[in-house]
């Protein structure tokens, strides 16, 4: 991903050490044709400038006198929700890192070379092209966590309060939940936890974060919360979770049947589990408007994403991709979310997690949709033919039927 060349992006850097600001300015000087940059020594100066001028991204140090990075980014999230918020810090005290969990999209550690910083900011800029709706961008950017299924939230709280608590059991609970999975992967892959290889498995992520950190997130900071808000009539979070789990397992099975490498298999599972995270966002954050989506879909017999685009000007695939892109999840996962209903819009030329999720979604159980008069996913045969993989459909289906525990094929 790269920033759109037709639009110069504005990046604000905040650090109380003049030496650091000077070093950043010199290091990033070659990017002056791509970025309009400002360098300020305090949070107060940053907020004052932002009150007068619009920026796209803020990159802030964590430990600063007066207003620290967590406080600054919290204010930026409240006043300027369109901005991408990145922490760049050499301080890794766990308490300070956890305080910044809510308002921070991504974390980078000092010293940070120019290529990594450019790649992170450029990727954040490019994400803006995915979601073409300013109000939805602000809604998504404000999200610090996603609601969890009440039963799973109670299970994880009960497990953590047990004197026999097991990090493996906690990890398995997290792996069943869209919101908790996305958040722990955002955190464990941040620079502050020192994991060199990108983690894609929520159970492994829980083990790496450790019970102490997870307890702080759940019991003290309430980063995970149970969804108790009103939902659109006829929409079931339980059905969404069941469908997401089935698609994740199906996508993994398809990737294995295609003899894809380990990373593609892991990304297929993760993208399948999270492919409808945008639905979770829209139905829990905009339930009244989403009621109109459901009514339009039932009335005209069209798909959810087609009805969403009529009502919002964008659909849940773009919303979910934008959120997980902001949170720094792998590009193949973000791409799979963005195009899982419309894969022909992607320029892929070979098997990928996108294809695995697209086929898995079309094959999975959409009983909750059909019962409500809504059209489910349809295989994009043109896309399959373009990749020369249409003849693989019977092979994948046969492989999945041999392993029925992997997924519930229709």
Buried (B, 14 or more C-beta within 10 A) or exposed (E): BEBEEEEEBBBBBBBBEEEBBEBBBEBBEEBEEBBBBBBBBBBBBBBEBBEEEEBBBBBBBBBBEEBBBBBBBBBBBEEBBBBBBBBBBEBBEEEBBBBBBBBBBBBBBBEBEBEEBBEBBBBBBBBBEBBEBEEBBEBBBBBBBBBBBBBBBEBBBEBBEEEEBEBEBBBBBBBBBBBBBBBBBBBBBBBBBEBEEBBBBBBBBBBBBEBEBBBBBBBEBEBBBBBEEEBBEBBBBEBBBBBBBBBBBBBBBBBBBBEBEEBBBBBBBBBBBBBBBBBBBBBBBBBEBBBBBBBBBBEEEBBBBBBBBBBBBBBBBBBBBBBBBBBBBBEBBBBBBBBBBBBBEBEBEEBBBBBBBBBBBBBBBBEBBEEBEBBBBEBBEEBBEBBEBBEBBEEBBEBBEEEEEBBBBE
